Amino acid sequence: MKKRIFSAALALLLLVSLAGCFTGCRGTKTLPEPDYSDFVFPEDTGRLTVYADDQALGALMDPAVELFRERFPETEVSYKILDADTYKTTAREEIDAGGGPDLVLFSSNTFMDIYKSMREGRFEDLNPYFAADEDLDPGDFIGPVMDGGIQNGRRFVVPLSYEMPLLMTTRSILKELDMTADEASSCEGFLDAAVRFHEAHPKGDLTLDLLGGFPPEKAYIRAMYLNLGFHFIDYGTGKVTIDEELFHRCMDIVKLYYDPEYDVGDLSKEEIDDGMYYQGGGLYKKQCLFDPTCISSYASYRFATSYLNGKSVGTVLSVQKNQYGGVTAELGICAAVPAGSPNKAAAWELLKILLSDEIQGGHDENRYDLSYLWSGFPVRRASIESSLTASALDAEAEKEETIPLSLITREEYIELVQSPTDASMVPNMYRRLIDEEIMPYIRDEKTWNQCYKSLVKALKSYMKS
């Protein structure tokens, strides 16, 4: 009975997601209600082959493999740790050739375009597995995030973590712009706020200078593409689909803030330390309109709010709305079972461990007791409380006797970060094409019409390749 109830629930969630999703990465074909009653789990071969990189993917895979070995001691496990570059190359080449590990972990930097890989049938459809397994309840997970791995009704990818487009600013900045937080976080309001802030602070940044080894305009483009819900290709039809007018406006904002003389890392360490740049100082000095780094965790948000309140500055935390009025989360670490895997039964059991509270809410004792998820939030709803408690940072924040004014509670924060309406991953290929075709417009080297037509042509050629 439980199995039939779960299957019905999964089918209902799938139909709702297909009806509610907008044109984009997952595809838009209308499909009949799925029937998985005849599904039989693959035969257990007694083997499992997996590997991960020596960074975030490995930090998540290590404890999962350890738990797998404890629960399935009879299974022969081959687990390799590769350096980050080797892992990307190996995973892509082997999966494209029909092989690869039995379960692959990846982020937006691993594959050039995960959605095209899904469309080409590189991965196993895991919907039947979810429907047939009595250990999993779809209600335990953030549905809109999990549905980010569906394309044309088939669940090729299973998200394990996600990021939210949270925006932190100050009340004084909003007052200066004559806007409310709700207005500034809407799609139209965000673009309007960006123009007003630049007029008031010509040398300011749209968002905090992340000093991440690349110019800020690339971060702006990526944020606008993702947070405002752009999808260049409908992978269901293979057609290019862009709202040119809105995209043009967004790129005009990037152009407005573009600094041709910017030097990566041009803020000195003294400047950062003196102003607590990454914990509210940038906002206090009105060097940026929004600070997305302050809210990477509740503890970081609380520290920044405490610092700003000490300067008699109130903070405002909001979530960026996309062009449809919803909230687009960014898929973080994801998992998939390659279609050519000979050991799918063991891969599925490992995936279930990765979705368990032990991993989703677990902490790494070898890394200052930080969450196994290096960044972002767990897809398992109940794991959020544990994952937000991140070692010394939270412990120190909780010791504060004075609760900062304008601080939202932990419960309100959790409600905010668990409120996406959809989720997607920015393909690396898009970033490359935007850099090649749109940056000449940002740099005033070509007209918009020239660059936009070139982008559309490149996207069409890419889908035919």
C-alpha positions as CSV (number, residue, x, y, z in Angstrom):
1,M,0.0,0.0,0.0
2,K,2.8,2.4,0.9
3,K,4.4,1.8,-2.4
4,R,1.2,2.6,-4.3
5,I,0.6,5.8,-2.3
6,F,4.2,7.0,-2.9
7,S,3.9,6.3,-6.6
8,A,0.7,8.4,-6.8
9,A,2.2,11.2,-4.8
10,L,5.3,11.2,-7.1
11,A,3.0,11.2,-10.2
12,L,1.0,14.1,-8.8
13,L,4.1,16.2,-8.0
14,L,5.5,15.4,-11.5
15,L,2.3,16.6,-13.2
16,V,2.2,19.8,-11.1
17,S,5.8,20.6,-12.0
18,L,5.1,20.0,-15.7
19,A,2.0,22.2,-15.6
20,G,3.7,25.0,-13.6
21,C,7.2,25.2,-15.1
22,F,7.9,28.0,-17.5
23,T,9.6,27.6,-20.9
24,G,13.3,26.7,-20.2
25,C,15.9,24.3,-19.4
26,R,13.7,21.3,-18.4
27,G,11.7,21.3,-21.6
28,T,8.0,21.8,-22.1
29,K,6.5,18.7,-23.7
30,T,3.1,17.7,-22.3
31,L,3.2,14.1,-21.1
32,P,0.6,11.6,-19.9
33,E,0.5,10.5,-16.3
34,P,3.5,8.2,-15.8
35,D,3.0,4.5,-14.9
36,Y,5.9,2.8,-13.1
37,S,3.9,-0.2,-11.9
38,D,6.0,-2.6,-14.0
39,F,9.4,-1.2,-12.9
40,V,11.9,-3.6,-11.5
41,F,15.1,-2.5,-9.8
42,P,18.3,-3.5,-11.6
43,E,20.1,-6.6,-10.4
44,D,22.7,-6.0,-7.7
45,T,26.1,-6.8,-9.2
46,G,27.9,-6.5,-5.9
47,R,30.1,-3.7,-7.3
48,L,30.3,0.1,-7.3
49,T,32.6,2.5,-9.0
50,V,32.7,6.1,-8.0
51,Y,35.2,9.0,-7.9
52,A,35.1,12.6,-6.8
53,D,37.4,15.7,-6.9
54,D,39.6,16.7,-4.0
55,Q,37.3,19.7,-3.2
56,A,33.6,20.2,-2.6
57,L,32.4,17.0,-4.4
58,G,34.9,14.9,-2.4
59,A,33.9,16.5,0.9
60,L,30.3,15.3,0.2
61,M,31.2,11.9,-1.3
62,D,33.7,10.8,1.3
63,P,31.3,10.4,4.2
64,A,28.6,8.9,1.9
65,V,31.0,6.2,0.6
66,E,32.0,5.5,4.2
67,L,28.4,5.0,5.2
68,F,27.8,2.9,2.1
69,R,30.6,0.6,3.0
70,E,29.2,0.2,6.5
71,R,25.7,-0.7,5.3
72,F,26.8,-2.9,2.3
73,P,30.1,-4.5,3.4
74,E,29.6,-7.2,0.7
75,T,29.7,-4.7,-2.1
76,E,33.1,-4.2,-3.8
77,V,33.6,-0.4,-3.9
78,S,36.2,1.3,-6.1
79,Y,36.5,4.9,-5.0
80,K,39.1,7.3,-6.4
81,I,39.9,10.9,-5.5
82,L,41.1,13.0,-8.5
83,D,42.3,16.6,-8.7
84,A,39.5,19.0,-9.8
85,D,40.6,19.4,-13.4
86,T,41.2,15.7,-13.9
87,Y,37.8,14.9,-12.5
88,K,36.0,17.2,-14.8
89,T,37.8,15.9,-17.9
90,T,37.5,12.3,-16.9
91,A,33.8,12.5,-16.0
92,R,32.9,14.3,-19.2
93,E,34.9,12.0,-21.5
94,E,33.9,8.7,-19.9
95,I,30.2,9.5,-19.7
96,D,30.1,10.8,-23.3
97,A,31.6,7.5,-24.3
98,G,28.9,5.6,-22.5
99,G,30.9,4.7,-19.4
100,G,32.1,6.6,-16.4
101,P,31.4,6.1,-12.7
102,D,28.2,4.5,-11.5
103,L,27.1,7.7,-9.8
104,V,28.5,11.1,-10.8
105,L,28.5,14.2,-8.7
106,F,28.8,17.5,-10.4
107,S,28.3,21.3,-10.1
108,S,27.8,24.0,-12.8
109,N,31.5,23.8,-13.6
110,T,31.7,20.1,-14.3
111,F,29.8,19.8,-17.6
112,M,29.7,22.4,-20.4
113,D,25.9,22.0,-20.5
114,I,24.2,19.5,-18.2
115,Y,20.8,20.1,-20.0
116,K,22.1,19.1,-23.4
117,S,23.7,16.0,-21.8
118,M,20.2,15.2,-20.4
119,R,18.6,15.8,-23.7
120,E,21.1,13.4,-25.4
121,G,20.3,10.6,-23.0
122,R,23.5,10.5,-21.1
123,F,21.8,9.7,-17.8
124,E,19.3,7.2,-16.3
125,D,15.7,8.3,-15.7
126,L,15.4,8.0,-11.9
127,N,11.6,8.7,-11.6
128,P,10.8,4.9,-11.5
129,Y,13.4,4.5,-8.8
130,F,11.8,7.2,-6.6
131,A,8.3,5.8,-7.3
132,A,9.3,2.2,-6.4
133,D,11.4,2.8,-3.3
134,E,9.5,2.8,-0.1
135,D,12.3,4.5,1.9
136,L,11.8,7.9,0.2
137,D,9.0,10.4,0.6
138,P,8.8,13.3,-1.9
139,G,7.5,15.5,0.8
140,D,10.8,15.4,2.6
141,F,12.5,17.5,-0.1
142,I,12.2,21.0,-1.5
143,G,10.0,20.1,-4.5
144,P,10.8,23.0,-6.9
145,V,14.5,22.4,-6.4
146,M,14.2,18.6,-7.0
147,D,12.2,19.3,-10.1
148,G,15.1,21.3,-11.5
149,G,16.6,17.9,-12.5
150,I,13.6,17.0,-14.7
151,Q,13.6,17.3,-18.4
152,N,10.5,16.3,-20.5
153,G,9.1,14.4,-17.5
154,R,12.2,12.3,-16.9
155,R,14.3,12.8,-13.7
156,F,17.8,12.6,-15.0
157,V,19.4,14.7,-12.3
158,V,19.0,14.7,-8.6
159,P,20.0,18.0,-6.8
160,L,21.7,17.6,-3.4
161,S,22.1,21.3,-2.6
162,Y,21.0,24.7,-3.9
163,E,21.7,28.4,-3.5
164,M,19.1,31.2,-3.1
165,P,19.2,34.7,-4.6
166,L,19.1,36.4,-1.3
167,L,19.9,40.1,-1.3
168,M,21.0,42.1,1.7
169,T,21.0,45.9,1.7
170,T,20.4,48.7,4.2
171,R,17.4,50.8,5.1
172,S,19.5,54.0,4.4
173,I,20.3,52.8,0.9
174,L,16.6,52.0,0.2
175,K,15.5,55.4,1.6
176,E,18.1,57.1,-0.6
177,L,16.6,55.2,-3.6
178,D,13.0,56.0,-2.5
179,M,12.2,52.3,-2.7
180,T,10.9,49.5,-0.4
181,A,12.6,46.2,-0.1
182,D,9.8,44.5,-2.0
183,E,10.1,47.0,-4.9
184,A,13.8,46.6,-5.1
185,S,13.7,42.8,-5.2
186,S,11.2,42.5,-8.0
187,C,12.6,42.1,-11.5
188,E,11.6,45.6,-12.7
189,G,12.4,47.1,-9.3
190,F,15.9,45.5,-9.3
191,L,16.8,47.1,-12.6
192,D,15.3,50.5,-11.5
193,A,17.2,50.3,-8.2
194,A,20.5,49.6,-10.1
195,V,20.1,52.7,-12.2
196,R,19.2,54.9,-9.2
197,F,22.1,53.6,-7.2
198,H,24.6,54.3,-10.0
199,E,23.3,57.8,-10.4
200,A,23.8,58.4,-6.6
201,H,27.2,56.5,-6.4
202,P,28.9,56.4,-9.8
203,K,31.9,54.6,-8.4
204,G,29.8,52.0,-6.5
205,D,29.3,48.4,-7.5
206,L,25.9,46.7,-8.2
207,T,26.9,43.9,-5.7
208,L,29.8,43.3,-3.5
209,D,33.2,43.0,-5.2
210,L,33.8,39.3,-4.7
211,L,37.5,39.4,-5.6
212,G,37.0,36.0,-7.1
213,G,39.6,36.2,-9.8
214,F,37.3,37.6,-12.5
215,P,35.9,41.1,-13.3
216,P,32.6,42.0,-11.5
217,E,30.6,42.4,-14.8
218,K,30.8,38.6,-15.4
219,A,29.3,38.1,-11.9
220,Y,26.6,40.6,-12.8
221,I,25.7,38.9,-16.0
222,R,25.6,35.5,-14.4
223,A,23.4,36.8,-11.5
224,M,20.9,38.5,-13.9
225,Y,20.7,35.5,-16.2
226,L,20.0,33.1,-13.3
227,N,18.1,35.2,-10.7
228,L,15.8,36.8,-13.3
229,G,14.9,33.5,-14.8
230,F,16.4,33.7,-18.3
231,H,16.5,30.5,-20.4
232,F,18.2,30.8,-23.7
233,I,17.1,27.4,-25.0
234,D,14.0,25.4,-24.6
235,Y,15.5,21.9,-24.5
236,G,12.2,20.3,-25.1
237,T,12.0,21.8,-28.6
238,G,15.7,22.6,-29.1
239,K,14.7,26.2,-30.0
240,V,16.4,29.4,-28.9
241,T,14.0,31.5,-26.7
242,I,15.1,34.8,-25.2
243,D,13.1,37.8,-24.2
244,E,15.3,40.2,-26.1
245,E,13.9,43.4,-24.7
246,L,14.5,42.4,-21.1
247,F,17.8,40.8,-21.8
248,H,18.9,44.0,-23.5
249,R,17.9,46.1,-20.4
250,C,19.8,43.7,-18.2
251,M,23.0,44.0,-20.3
252,D,22.6,47.8,-20.3
253,I,22.8,47.7,-16.5
254,V,26.0,45.6,-16.7
255,K,27.3,48.2,-19.2
256,L,26.4,51.0,-16.8
257,Y,28.5,49.5,-14.1
258,Y,31.3,48.3,-16.4
259,D,34.8,49.7,-15.5
260,P,37.4,49.1,-18.2
261,E,40.1,50.0,-15.8
262,Y,39.1,47.5,-13.1
263,D,41.9,45.3,-11.9
264,V,41.0,41.9,-10.3
265,G,41.8,42.1,-6.7
266,D,42.3,45.9,-6.7
267,L,41.0,46.3,-3.1
268,S,43.8,46.0,-0.7
269,K,43.7,43.7,2.3
270,E,43.9,46.7,4.6
271,E,40.9,48.2,3.0
272,I,38.9,45.0,3.4
273,D,39.9,44.3,7.0
274,D,39.5,47.9,8.1
275,G,35.9,48.2,6.8
276,M,34.8,44.6,7.5
277,Y,34.1,44.6,3.8
278,Y,32.7,41.1,3.7
279,Q,30.6,41.5,6.8
280,G,28.6,44.7,6.2
281,G,31.4,47.2,5.6
282,G,30.7,47.4,1.9
283,L,27.1,48.3,2.5
284,Y,28.0,50.7,5.3
285,K,30.3,52.7,3.0
286,K,27.7,52.4,0.2
287,Q,30.3,50.8,-2.0
288,C,27.6,48.4,-3.3
289,L,23.8,48.2,-3.6
290,F,23.5,44.6,-2.5
291,D,25.7,42.3,-0.6
292,P,25.0,38.6,-1.4
293,T,27.9,37.2,0.7
294,C,26.5,38.4,4.0
295,I,23.7,35.8,3.7
296,S,25.6,32.7,2.6
297,S,24.7,31.4,6.1
298,Y,22.6,32.6,8.9
299,A,25.7,33.2,11.0
300,S,27.3,35.4,8.3
301,Y,24.0,37.3,8.0
302,R,23.8,37.8,11.8
303,F,27.4,39.0,12.0
304,A,26.9,41.6,9.2
305,T,23.7,42.8,10.8
306,S,25.4,43.2,14.2
307,Y,28.2,45.2,12.6
308,L,25.8,47.5,10.7
309,N,23.6,47.9,13.7
310,G,26.7,49.0,15.6
311,K,27.0,51.8,13.1
312,S,23.3,52.6,13.6
313,V,22.4,51.1,10.2
314,G,19.4,48.8,9.8
315,T,19.6,45.9,7.4
316,V,17.0,44.5,5.0
317,L,17.1,40.9,3.7
318,S,15.0,39.9,0.7
319,V,14.8,37.4,-2.0
320,Q,15.3,38.3,-5.7
321,K,12.2,37.7,-7.8
322,N,12.6,36.5,-11.4
323,Q,10.8,37.9,-14.4
324,Y,7.8,35.7,-13.8
325,G,7.3,36.8,-10.2
326,G,8.7,33.6,-8.8
327,V,12.1,32.8,-7.2
328,T,14.7,30.9,-9.1
329,A,17.2,28.9,-7.0
330,E,20.5,27.8,-8.4
331,L,21.2,24.1,-8.4
332,G,24.4,23.4,-6.4
333,I,25.9,19.9,-6.2
334,C,23.9,17.4,-8.1
335,A,24.0,13.6,-8.8
336,A,23.2,11.5,-11.8
337,V,23.5,7.8,-12.7
338,P,25.1,7.5,-16.2
339,A,22.9,5.5,-18.6
340,G,25.8,3.2,-19.3
341,S,26.4,2.3,-15.6
342,P,26.6,-1.5,-15.1
343,N,26.0,-1.1,-11.3
344,K,22.8,1.0,-11.1
345,A,21.4,-0.8,-8.0
346,A,24.4,0.1,-5.9
347,A,24.5,3.6,-7.4
348,W,20.9,4.1,-6.3
349,E,21.7,3.0,-2.7
350,L,24.6,5.5,-2.6
351,L,22.3,8.3,-3.9
352,K,19.8,7.5,-1.1
353,I,22.6,8.0,1.4
354,L,23.5,11.3,-0.2
355,L,19.9,12.4,0.3
356,S,19.8,11.1,3.9
357,D,19.9,13.4,6.9
358,E,23.3,12.0,7.9
359,I,24.8,13.6,4.9
360,Q,22.4,16.5,4.2
361,G,22.7,17.7,7.7
362,G,26.1,16.2,8.6
363,H,29.3,18.0,9.6
364,D,32.9,17.4,8.8
365,E,35.0,17.0,11.9
366,N,38.2,17.4,9.8
367,R,37.0,20.8,8.5
368,Y,36.2,22.8,11.7
369,D,32.9,20.9,11.9
370,L,31.5,22.7,8.9
371,S,28.6,21.2,6.9
372,Y,29.4,18.5,4.3
373,L,27.8,20.9,1.9
374,W,30.5,23.5,1.4
375,S,28.0,26.1,0.3
376,G,24.2,26.4,-0.2
377,F,21.4,24.6,1.5
378,P,20.3,21.0,1.7
379,V,17.4,19.7,-0.4
380,R,16.1,17.7,2.5
381,R,13.8,20.0,4.4
382,A,14.5,18.7,7.9
383,S,18.3,19.0,7.4
384,I,18.3,22.8,7.2
385,E,18.5,23.4,10.9
386,S,21.5,21.2,11.3
387,S,23.3,22.5,8.2
388,L,22.9,26.1,9.4
389,T,24.7,25.3,12.6
390,A,28.2,25.7,11.2
391,S,30.8,25.3,13.9
392,A,32.5,28.2,15.7
393,L,30.9,30.9,13.6
394,D,27.3,30.1,14.7
395,A,28.4,29.3,18.2
396,E,30.1,32.7,18.6
397,A,27.0,34.4,17.1
398,E,24.7,32.7,19.5
399,K,26.7,33.8,22.5
400,E,25.9,37.5,21.7
401,E,23.7,38.8,24.5
402,T,22.3,41.6,22.3
403,I,20.1,40.6,19.4
404,P,20.7,43.0,16.6
405,L,17.9,45.2,15.6
406,S,16.3,44.4,12.2
407,L,17.6,40.8,12.5
408,I,15.1,38.2,11.2
409,T,14.9,35.1,13.3
410,R,16.4,31.8,12.3
411,E,12.9,30.4,11.6
412,E,12.2,33.4,9.3
413,Y,15.5,32.8,7.6
414,I,14.8,29.2,7.0
415,E,11.3,30.0,5.6
416,L,13.0,32.4,3.2
417,V,15.7,30.0,1.9
418,Q,13.1,27.2,1.5
419,S,10.8,29.3,-0.7
420,P,12.0,28.8,-4.3
421,T,9.4,28.3,-7.1
422,D,11.9,26.7,-9.6
423,A,15.6,26.0,-9.9
424,S,18.2,25.8,-12.7
425,M,21.9,25.6,-13.4
426,V,23.7,28.0,-15.6
427,P,25.5,26.0,-18.3
428,N,29.2,26.8,-18.8
429,M,28.5,27.0,-22.5
430,Y,26.2,30.0,-22.0
431,R,28.8,31.8,-20.0
432,R,31.3,31.3,-22.8
433,L,28.9,32.4,-25.5
434,I,27.8,35.5,-23.5
435,D,31.5,36.4,-23.0
436,E,32.3,36.0,-26.7
437,E,29.1,37.5,-28.2
438,I,27.8,40.1,-25.6
439,M,30.9,41.5,-24.0
440,P,31.8,43.4,-27.2
441,Y,28.6,45.4,-26.6
442,I,29.5,46.0,-22.9
443,R,32.9,47.3,-24.0
444,D,31.3,49.6,-26.6
445,E,33.1,47.7,-29.4
446,K,29.9,46.6,-31.3
447,T,26.2,47.6,-31.4
448,W,23.5,45.7,-29.6
449,N,22.0,44.4,-32.8
450,Q,25.3,43.0,-34.0
451,C,26.0,41.3,-30.7
452,Y,22.5,39.9,-30.1
453,K,22.2,38.5,-33.6
454,S,25.6,36.9,-33.2
455,L,24.5,35.3,-29.9
456,V,21.3,33.9,-31.4
457,K,23.2,32.5,-34.3
458,A,25.8,30.9,-32.1
459,L,23.1,29.3,-29.9
460,K,21.3,27.9,-32.9
461,S,24.6,26.5,-34.2
462,Y,25.4,25.0,-30.8
463,M,22.1,23.1,-30.6
464,K,22.7,21.6,-34.0
465,S,26.2,20.4,-33.2
